């Protein structure tokens, strides 16, 4: 994992979601309906996580992706709120991203990464070159 000295300063809302495993309200985040071409990176450590080509509209109110960059996302069992879910975390800094769901048949890959906008930042394709 990356040294905390290199992490970005977070707002209280970002800290709540990323470090305390919170959730932003559905349809409130800046990326739930975002259509730009580029890369989504971890808001805390800038690690590339998702390509915009893997983003899709799931109707859930949070950014949804059906694939991640290889090695970028860790999965852990989450039994909070009386549910059994799979939490997704940045593999570099351990920041909470959201949850992953299988078997919903929304895409051909049959997977949905449900990610908080406050956990990610969009980098347009022109800046990735």
Helices and strands as residue ranges (DSSP letters): G 4-6, H 12-18, E 38-42, E 48-51, G 52-54, E 55-56, E 63-65, E 73-78, G 80-82, E 85-90, E 96-102, E 111-115, G 117-119, E 120-124, G 125-128
